[in-house]
Amino acid sequence: MAKPLGASPSFLVVLCITVLWPTLHTGEYCQKPEGKTALFIFGDSLFDVGNNNYINTTTLDQANFWPYGETYFKSPTGRFSDGRLITDFIATYAKLPLLPPFLQPGGSQHSYYDGANLASAGAGALVQTFHGSVINMETQLKHFKKVKTWLRNKIGKSKSAKILSKAVYLFSVGTNDYLSLFVTNSTVEDSPEYVQMVVGNLTAVVKEIHKIGGRKFGFLNLGDLGCLPGLRILNPSSKNGCLEKASNLAKLHNIELSNILSRMEKELKGFKYSLYDFNSSVRERMDHPSKYGLKEGKRA
């Protein structure tokens, strides 16, 4: 049964229990994986570990300069963080190495037995989202198919299929599809139909991976987009400073994603998923920062 997750449980623990559980020794809670459980990572800046370092884009979509990376890696890596990302913690918790960017030079020399990180900061579910500056989901899927071919050539059809069926596929995507409507000269209407198109493109990629053999998927829903600093400045006269149109699109996206994943679980053979309530989790930390070791104006 799929688990729509709330704000209080750790995404790492619940993901392991609900999605990775079938590959683990009973009672060991992701501490000792039984064989390889690969991670294949798709999405945007929440998951990008540096793929955008290797494409022709602007510094808006890159994080290969200070102060990024200063607290953990001691140098910028391309992660949009001063430390590790969600997927880094998941990999560590599952006893896997931190996956390098798929586009890192010498990529053909890397082993993909543990998975691959294909995410790109700024990417959306739609090809036209920040087109030409990011690695869109369609291209991320093409990169994944190259990994599939690499595995088959290395260990054969049967063993590679086993890796892909046991693997976990993580997605963080959608934010940029909506942000782009407000920060570019887009003529696309911000409507429920647009939300359906975004979620439809995302789930089309998921269905393609399912056809290839993927069975276990993890998703993040969207935070309150209208309250992002970059959008708050577009609506300074509102009561809370947030851009209501963007926030409403995020709410519609989260409802549509939850509904369609529930349907897919019934329609697709062996399909299992976890949908983490990233929105509530972020709101909880914003409303009660001291509970999580955060102090105003400085790091805890």
LUMVEX-491043 format. One record per residue (C-alpha): residue in one letter; y, z negated, x. Coordinates in nm, 4 decimals, padded with zeros to 6 digits. Layout:
BEGIN
<code: a c2: Y c3: Z c1: X>
...
This chain:
BEGIN
<code: m c2: 00.0000 c3: 00.0000 c1: 00.0000>
<code: a c2: 00.3459 c3: 00.0850 c1: 00.1317>
<code: k c2: 00.5862 c3: -00.1956 c1: 00.2135>
<code: p c2: 00.9541 c3: -00.1568 c1: 00.1214>
<code: l c2: 01.0873 c3: -00.4224 c1: 00.3590>
<code: g c2: 01.3715 c3: -00.6675 c1: 00.3096>
<code: a c2: 01.6220 c3: -00.8120 c1: 00.5534>
<code: s c2: 01.4433 c3: -01.1289 c1: 00.6568>
<code: p c2: 01.1171 c3: -01.0086 c1: 00.8182>
<code: s c2: 01.1348 c3: -00.8635 c1: 01.1667>
<code: f c2: 01.0928 c3: -00.4842 c1: 01.1585>
<code: l c2: 00.8722 c3: -00.5124 c1: 01.4674>
<code: v c2: 00.6289 c3: -00.7608 c1: 01.3151>
<code: v c2: 00.6067 c3: -00.5996 c1: 00.9725>
<code: l c2: 00.5786 c3: -00.2476 c1: 01.1134>
<code: c c2: 00.2905 c3: -00.3645 c1: 01.3279>
<code: i c2: 00.1140 c3: -00.5342 c1: 01.0382>
<code: t c2: 00.1625 c3: -00.2585 c1: 00.7791>
<code: v c2: 00.1446 c3: 00.0569 c1: 00.9891>
<code: l c2: -00.0193 c3: -00.0217 c1: 01.3223>
<code: w c2: -00.2656 c3: -00.2722 c1: 01.1766>
<code: p c2: -00.5633 c3: -00.0340 c1: 01.1372>
<code: t c2: -00.5644 c3: 00.0301 c1: 01.5141>
<code: l c2: -00.5529 c3: -00.3353 c1: 01.6196>
<code: h c2: -00.8011 c3: -00.6139 c1: 01.6767>
<code: t c2: -00.7964 c3: -00.8429 c1: 01.3728>
<code: g c2: -00.5644 c3: -01.1419 c1: 01.4201>
<code: e c2: -00.3982 c3: -01.0259 c1: 01.7408>
<code: y c2: -00.0770 c3: -00.8994 c1: 01.5757>
<code: c c2: 00.0082 c3: -00.6043 c1: 01.7979>
<code: q c2: -00.0545 c3: -00.7902 c1: 02.1204>
<code: k c2: -00.3612 c3: -00.5973 c1: 02.2335>
<code: p c2: -00.3879 c3: -00.2441 c1: 02.0932>
<code: e c2: -00.7408 c3: -00.1127 c1: 02.0697>
<code: g c2: -00.7047 c3: 00.2038 c1: 02.2758>
<code: k c2: -00.3917 c3: 00.4153 c1: 02.2576>
<code: t c2: -00.1570 c3: 00.4033 c1: 01.9606>
<code: a c2: 00.1093 c3: 00.6597 c1: 02.0387>
<code: l c2: 00.4675 c3: 00.6526 c1: 01.9095>
<code: f c2: 00.6454 c3: 00.9737 c1: 01.8157>
<code: i c2: 01.0148 c3: 00.9128 c1: 01.7590>
<code: f c2: 01.2523 c3: 01.1360 c1: 01.5619>
<code: g c2: 01.6120 c3: 01.0957 c1: 01.4582>
<code: d c2: 01.9628 c3: 01.0152 c1: 01.5694>
<code: s c2: 02.1590 c3: 00.7785 c1: 01.7953>
<code: l c2: 01.9678 c3: 00.4705 c1: 01.6772>
<code: f c2: 01.6586 c3: 00.6173 c1: 01.8482>
<code: d c2: 01.7932 c3: 00.8609 c1: 02.1138>
<code: v c2: 01.7064 c3: 00.7335 c1: 02.4636>
<code: g c2: 01.8891 c3: 01.0133 c1: 02.6426>
<code: n c2: 01.7851 c3: 01.3552 c1: 02.5113>
<code: n c2: 02.1508 c3: 01.4436 c1: 02.4647>
<code: n c2: 02.2025 c3: 01.4007 c1: 02.8390>
<code: y c2: 02.0290 c3: 01.7359 c1: 02.8789>
<code: i c2: 02.2025 c3: 01.9523 c1: 02.6195>
<code: n c2: 02.5408 c3: 02.1221 c1: 02.6148>
<code: t c2: 02.7441 c3: 01.8832 c1: 02.3984>
<code: t c2: 03.0507 c3: 01.6603 c1: 02.4075>
<code: t c2: 03.0868 c3: 01.2978 c1: 02.5138>
<code: l c2: 03.1026 c3: 01.2069 c1: 02.1438>
<code: d c2: 02.7288 c3: 01.2721 c1: 02.1302>
<code: q c2: 02.6417 c3: 01.1328 c1: 02.4732>
<code: a c2: 02.6103 c3: 00.7810 c1: 02.6112>
<code: n c2: 02.5596 c3: 00.8488 c1: 02.9812>
<code: f c2: 02.8660 c3: 00.6541 c1: 03.0935>
<code: w c2: 02.9818 c3: 00.2920 c1: 03.1087>
<code: p c2: 02.9723 c3: 00.0493 c1: 02.9336>
<code: y c2: 02.6497 c3: 00.1856 c1: 02.7828>
<code: g c2: 02.3411 c3: 00.0303 c1: 02.9377>
<code: e c2: 02.5206 c3: -00.2472 c1: 03.1226>
<code: t c2: 02.3258 c3: -00.5520 c1: 03.0008>
<code: y c2: 01.9621 c3: -00.4425 c1: 03.0407>
<code: f c2: 01.9223 c3: -00.1225 c1: 03.2405>
<code: k c2: 02.2304 c3: -00.2013 c1: 03.4535>
<code: s c2: 02.3365 c3: 00.1610 c1: 03.4255>
<code: p c2: 02.3903 c3: 00.4150 c1: 03.1434>
<code: t c2: 02.0707 c3: 00.5819 c1: 03.0257>
<code: g c2: 02.1920 c3: 00.7870 c1: 02.7320>
<code: r c2: 02.1151 c3: 00.5137 c1: 02.4801>
<code: f c2: 02.3990 c3: 00.4324 c1: 02.2403>
<code: s c2: 02.3643 c3: 00.0656 c1: 02.3244>
<code: d c2: 02.4419 c3: -00.1741 c1: 02.6068>
<code: g c2: 02.0710 c3: -00.2611 c1: 02.6067>
<code: r c2: 01.7472 c3: -00.1488 c1: 02.4471>
<code: l c2: 01.7020 c3: 00.0312 c1: 02.1162>
<code: i c2: 01.4837 c3: -00.0583 c1: 01.8180>
<code: t c2: 01.2154 c3: 00.1805 c1: 01.9384>
<code: d c2: 01.2174 c3: 00.0252 c1: 02.2865>
<code: f c2: 01.1382 c3: -00.3151 c1: 02.1380>
<code: i c2: 00.8659 c3: -00.1673 c1: 01.9166>
<code: a c2: 00.7062 c3: 00.0047 c1: 02.2170>
<code: t c2: 00.7172 c3: -00.3166 c1: 02.4209>
<code: y c2: 00.5723 c3: -00.5205 c1: 02.1356>
<code: a c2: 00.2897 c3: -00.2698 c1: 02.0983>
<code: k c2: 00.2213 c3: -00.2851 c1: 02.4755>
<code: l c2: 00.3404 c3: 00.0705 c1: 02.5348>
<code: p c2: 00.5818 c3: 00.1890 c1: 02.8050>
<code: l c2: 00.9415 c3: 00.2753 c1: 02.7159>
<code: l c2: 00.9208 c3: 00.6430 c1: 02.6283>
<code: p c2: 01.1512 c3: 00.8732 c1: 02.8282>
<code: p c2: 01.3623 c3: 01.1471 c1: 02.6666>
<code: f c2: 01.1514 c3: 01.4500 c1: 02.5812>
<code: l c2: 01.4062 c3: 01.6758 c1: 02.7537>
<code: q c2: 01.4164 c3: 01.4778 c1: 03.0754>
<code: p c2: 01.3685 c3: 01.7185 c1: 03.3709>
<code: g c2: 01.0086 c3: 01.7391 c1: 03.4813>
<code: g c2: 00.8987 c3: 01.6673 c1: 03.1261>
<code: s c2: 00.5871 c3: 01.8800 c1: 03.1687>
<code: q c2: 00.4728 c3: 01.6284 c1: 03.4310>
<code: h c2: 00.4948 c3: 01.3363 c1: 03.1885>
<code: s c2: 00.1944 c3: 01.2140 c1: 02.9951>
<code: y c2: 00.2273 c3: 01.2277 c1: 02.6177>
<code: y c2: -00.0723 c3: 01.0064 c1: 02.5509>
<code: d c2: 00.1662 c3: 00.7241 c1: 02.4575>
<code: g c2: 00.3870 c3: 00.9519 c1: 02.2454>
<code: a c2: 00.7298 c3: 01.1100 c1: 02.2884>
<code: n c2: 01.0923 c3: 01.0402 c1: 02.2042>
<code: l c2: 01.2496 c3: 01.3485 c1: 02.0457>
<code: a c2: 01.5579 c3: 01.1896 c1: 01.8889>
<code: s c2: 01.9118 c3: 01.3195 c1: 01.9370>
<code: a c2: 02.2363 c3: 01.1318 c1: 01.8767>
<code: g c2: 02.4375 c3: 01.3018 c1: 01.6041>
<code: a c2: 02.1361 c3: 01.4768 c1: 01.4537>
<code: g c2: 02.0836 c3: 01.4981 c1: 01.0802>
<code: a c2: 01.8117 c3: 01.6178 c1: 00.8483>
<code: l c2: 02.0079 c3: 01.9395 c1: 00.7925>
<code: v c2: 02.0354 c3: 02.2131 c1: 01.0562>
<code: q c2: 02.4073 c3: 02.2557 c1: 00.9875>
<code: t c2: 02.4908 c3: 01.8906 c1: 01.0621>
<code: f c2: 02.7020 c3: 01.8985 c1: 01.3821>
<code: h c2: 02.5361 c3: 02.2327 c1: 01.4500>
<code: g c2: 02.5359 c3: 02.3361 c1: 01.8166>
<code: s c2: 02.6105 c3: 01.9856 c1: 01.9460>
<code: v c2: 02.2813 c3: 01.8087 c1: 01.8702>
<code: i c2: 01.9061 c3: 01.8632 c1: 01.8512>
<code: n c2: 01.8440 c3: 01.9050 c1: 01.4797>
<code: m c2: 01.5311 c3: 01.7870 c1: 01.3005>
<code: e c2: 01.3886 c3: 02.1364 c1: 01.2852>
<code: t c2: 01.4083 c3: 02.1608 c1: 01.6640>
<code: q c2: 01.2729 c3: 01.8074 c1: 01.7076>
<code: l c2: 00.9709 c3: 01.9198 c1: 01.5050>
<code: k c2: 00.9292 c3: 02.2238 c1: 01.7327>
<code: h c2: 00.9358 c3: 01.9920 c1: 02.0345>
<code: f c2: 00.6691 c3: 01.7755 c1: 01.8736>
<code: k c2: 00.4498 c3: 02.0815 c1: 01.8265>
<code: k c2: 00.4816 c3: 02.1483 c1: 02.2007>
<code: v c2: 00.3530 c3: 01.7956 c1: 02.2618>
<code: k c2: 00.0625 c3: 01.8626 c1: 02.0253>
<code: t c2: -00.0235 c3: 02.1764 c1: 02.2235>
<code: w c2: 00.0024 c3: 01.9836 c1: 02.5528>
<code: l c2: -00.2404 c3: 01.7200 c1: 02.4260>
<code: r c2: -00.4879 c3: 01.9797 c1: 02.3005>
<code: n c2: -00.4801 c3: 02.1657 c1: 02.6331>
<code: k c2: -00.5323 c3: 01.8428 c1: 02.8265>
<code: i c2: -00.8056 c3: 01.6679 c1: 02.6305>
<code: g c2: -00.9300 c3: 01.9128 c1: 02.3706>
<code: k c2: -00.8965 c3: 01.9521 c1: 01.9965>
<code: s c2: -01.1031 c3: 01.6523 c1: 01.8870>
<code: k c2: -00.9489 c3: 01.3884 c1: 02.1143>
<code: s c2: -00.5937 c3: 01.5121 c1: 02.0647>
<code: a c2: -00.6422 c3: 01.5092 c1: 01.6871>
<code: k c2: -00.7549 c3: 01.1472 c1: 01.7098>
<code: i c2: -00.4401 c3: 01.0500 c1: 01.9014>
<code: l c2: -00.2189 c3: 01.2226 c1: 01.6436>
<code: s c2: -00.3972 c3: 01.0643 c1: 01.3472>
<code: k c2: -00.3736 c3: 00.7126 c1: 01.4955>
<code: a c2: -00.0127 c3: 00.7567 c1: 01.6071>
<code: v c2: 00.2941 c3: 00.6091 c1: 01.4394>
<code: y c2: 00.5851 c3: 00.8400 c1: 01.3557>
<code: l c2: 00.9263 c3: 00.6728 c1: 01.3397>
<code: f c2: 01.2344 c3: 00.8230 c1: 01.1740>
<code: s c2: 01.6023 c3: 00.7298 c1: 01.1675>
<code: v c2: 01.7982 c3: 01.0135 c1: 01.0117>
<code: g c2: 02.0515 c3: 01.0854 c1: 00.7391>
<code: t c2: 02.3619 c3: 00.9026 c1: 00.8576>
<code: n c2: 02.5139 c3: 01.2058 c1: 01.0269>
<code: d c2: 02.4487 c3: 01.4359 c1: 00.7329>
<code: y c2: 02.6903 c3: 01.2241 c1: 00.5305>
<code: l c2: 02.9364 c3: 01.1349 c1: 00.8071>
<code: s c2: 02.9854 c3: 01.5029 c1: 00.8801>
<code: l c2: 03.1254 c3: 01.5569 c1: 00.5304>
<code: f c2: 03.4173 c3: 01.3271 c1: 00.6088>
<code: v c2: 03.4891 c3: 01.3812 c1: 00.9787>
<code: t c2: 03.4726 c3: 01.7617 c1: 00.9840>
<code: n c2: 03.6312 c3: 02.0361 c1: 00.7766>
<code: s c2: 03.3188 c3: 02.0606 c1: 00.5655>
<code: t c2: 03.3466 c3: 02.2397 c1: 00.2322>
<code: v c2: 03.0149 c3: 02.0992 c1: 00.1097>
<code: e c2: 03.0448 c3: 01.8789 c1: -00.1982>
<code: d c2: 02.9374 c3: 01.5172 c1: -00.1621>
<code: s c2: 02.7049 c3: 01.5081 c1: -00.4620>
<code: p c2: 02.3629 c3: 01.3805 c1: -00.5717>
<code: e c2: 02.2336 c3: 01.7344 c1: -00.5121>
<code: y c2: 02.3441 c3: 01.7108 c1: -00.1490>
<code: v c2: 02.1570 c3: 01.3809 c1: -00.1123>
<code: q c2: 01.8444 c3: 01.5430 c1: -00.2545>
<code: m c2: 01.8786 c3: 01.8240 c1: -00.0015>
<code: v c2: 01.9088 c3: 01.5778 c1: 00.2892>
<code: v c2: 01.6081 c3: 01.3719 c1: 00.1812>
<code: g c2: 01.4173 c3: 01.6905 c1: 00.0984>
<code: n c2: 01.4670 c3: 01.8258 c1: 00.4504>
<code: l c2: 01.3565 c3: 01.4963 c1: 00.6024>
<code: t c2: 01.0418 c3: 01.4783 c1: 00.3920>
<code: a c2: 00.9651 c3: 01.8452 c1: 00.4632>
<code: v c2: 00.9417 c3: 01.7527 c1: 00.8322>
<code: v c2: 00.7236 c3: 01.4540 c1: 00.7460>
<code: k c2: 00.4922 c3: 01.6723 c1: 00.5379>
<code: e c2: 00.4614 c3: 01.9198 c1: 00.8256>
<code: i c2: 00.3599 c3: 01.6363 c1: 01.0596>
<code: h c2: 00.1113 c3: 01.5199 c1: 00.7975>
<code: k c2: -00.0424 c3: 01.8692 c1: 00.7940>
<code: i c2: -00.0784 c3: 01.8487 c1: 01.1705>
<code: g c2: -00.2612 c3: 01.5171 c1: 01.1374>
<code: g c2: -00.0011 c3: 01.2378 c1: 01.1223>
<code: r c2: -00.0826 c3: 00.9586 c1: 00.8792>
<code: k c2: 00.1339 c3: 00.6533 c1: 00.9610>
<code: f c2: 00.5115 c3: 00.6676 c1: 00.9295>
<code: g c2: 00.8023 c3: 00.4272 c1: 00.9634>
<code: f c2: 01.1528 c3: 00.4819 c1: 00.8230>
<code: l c2: 01.4908 c3: 00.3098 c1: 00.8259>
<code: n c2: 01.7153 c3: 00.3401 c1: 00.5257>
<code: l c2: 02.0927 c3: 00.3804 c1: 00.5728>
<code: g c2: 02.3545 c3: 00.1132 c1: 00.6230>
<code: d c2: 02.6846 c3: 00.0944 c1: 00.4329>
<code: l c2: 02.8311 c3: 00.4113 c1: 00.5834>
<code: g c2: 03.1733 c3: 00.3724 c1: 00.4289>
<code: c c2: 03.2277 c3: 00.0510 c1: 00.6246>
<code: l c2: 03.1746 c3: 00.2149 c1: 00.9632>
<code: p c2: 03.4975 c3: 00.1888 c1: 01.1689>
<code: g c2: 03.5292 c3: 00.5666 c1: 01.1933>
<code: l c2: 03.5346 c3: 00.6002 c1: 00.8146>
<code: r c2: 03.7312 c3: 00.2869 c1: 00.7309>
<code: i c2: 04.0393 c3: 00.4434 c1: 00.8877>
<code: l c2: 04.0146 c3: 00.7273 c1: 00.6349>
<code: n c2: 04.0682 c3: 00.4865 c1: 00.3459>
<code: p c2: 04.2987 c3: 00.2052 c1: 00.4645>
<code: s c2: 04.4310 c3: 00.1320 c1: 00.1157>
<code: s c2: 04.0985 c3: 00.0212 c1: -00.0358>
<code: k c2: 04.0321 c3: -00.3445 c1: -00.1141>
<code: n c2: 03.7731 c3: -00.3958 c1: 00.1589>
<code: g c2: 03.8823 c3: -00.1126 c1: 00.3862>
<code: c c2: 03.5615 c3: 00.0846 c1: 00.3295>
<code: l c2: 03.5313 c3: 00.4465 c1: 00.2202>
<code: e c2: 03.3606 c3: 00.4157 c1: -00.1169>
<code: k c2: 03.2457 c3: 00.7787 c1: -00.1398>
<code: a c2: 03.0452 c3: 00.7470 c1: 00.1826>
<code: s c2: 02.8983 c3: 00.4124 c1: 00.0799>
<code: n c2: 02.7870 c3: 00.5588 c1: -00.2530>
<code: l c2: 02.6139 c3: 00.8487 c1: -00.0789>
<code: a c2: 02.4215 c3: 00.6027 c1: 00.1373>
<code: k c2: 02.3137 c3: 00.4097 c1: -00.1737>
<code: l c2: 02.1945 c3: 00.7296 c1: -00.3416>
<code: h c2: 02.0105 c3: 00.8310 c1: -00.0229>
<code: n c2: 01.8273 c3: 00.4987 c1: -00.0042>
<code: i c2: 01.7148 c3: 00.5213 c1: -00.3671>
<code: e c2: 01.6032 c3: 00.8838 c1: -00.3304>
<code: l c2: 01.4170 c3: 00.8149 c1: -00.0054>
<code: s c2: 01.2352 c3: 00.5147 c1: -00.1521>
<code: n c2: 01.1298 c3: 00.7104 c1: -00.4606>
<code: i c2: 01.0087 c3: 01.0182 c1: -00.2775>
<code: l c2: 00.8099 c3: 00.8187 c1: -00.0204>
<code: s c2: 00.6389 c3: 00.6339 c1: -00.3030>
<code: r c2: 00.5398 c3: 00.9676 c1: -00.4571>
<code: m c2: 00.4217 c3: 01.1044 c1: -00.1239>
<code: e c2: 00.1931 c3: 00.8054 c1: -00.0775>
<code: k c2: 00.0142 c3: 00.9051 c1: -00.3981>
<code: e c2: 00.0110 c3: 01.2783 c1: -00.3250>
<code: l c2: -00.0705 c3: 01.3039 c1: 00.0475>
<code: k c2: -00.4159 c3: 01.2112 c1: 00.1712>
<code: g c2: -00.4102 c3: 00.9077 c1: 00.4011>
<code: f c2: -00.0298 c3: 00.8846 c1: 00.4020>
<code: k c2: 00.0942 c3: 00.5332 c1: 00.4856>
<code: y c2: 00.4503 c3: 00.4230 c1: 00.5411>
<code: s c2: 00.6884 c3: 00.1344 c1: 00.5986>
<code: l c2: 01.0469 c3: 00.1627 c1: 00.4763>
<code: y c2: 01.2663 c3: -00.0952 c1: 00.6463>
<code: d c2: 01.5769 c3: -00.2130 c1: 00.4603>
<code: f c2: 01.8115 c3: -00.1564 c1: 00.7522>
<code: n c2: 02.1073 c3: -00.1757 c1: 00.5140>
<code: s c2: 02.0348 c3: -00.5339 c1: 00.4034>
<code: s c2: 01.9443 c3: -00.6373 c1: 00.7556>
<code: v c2: 02.2788 c3: -00.5219 c1: 00.8963>
<code: r c2: 02.4688 c3: -00.6766 c1: 00.6038>
<code: e c2: 02.2917 c3: -01.0087 c1: 00.6616>
<code: r c2: 02.4041 c3: -01.0107 c1: 01.0249>
<code: m c2: 02.7587 c3: -00.9150 c1: 00.9315>
<code: d c2: 02.7805 c3: -01.1914 c1: 00.6728>
<code: h c2: 02.6098 c3: -01.4611 c1: 00.8815>
<code: p c2: 02.6606 c3: -01.3655 c1: 01.2506>
<code: s c2: 02.6169 c3: -01.7172 c1: 01.3873>
<code: k c2: 02.2594 c3: -01.7306 c1: 01.2531>
<code: y c2: 02.1761 c3: -01.4485 c1: 01.4955>
<code: g c2: 02.3579 c3: -01.5836 c1: 01.8005>
<code: l c2: 02.6674 c3: -01.3691 c1: 01.7546>
<code: k c2: 03.0135 c3: -01.5079 c1: 01.8255>
<code: e c2: 03.3440 c3: -01.3527 c1: 01.7337>
<code: g c2: 03.5120 c3: -01.1698 c1: 02.0177>
<code: k c2: 03.2301 c3: -01.2069 c1: 02.2703>
<code: r c2: 02.8573 c3: -01.1792 c1: 02.3204>
<code: a c2: 02.6417 c3: -01.4807 c1: 02.2541>
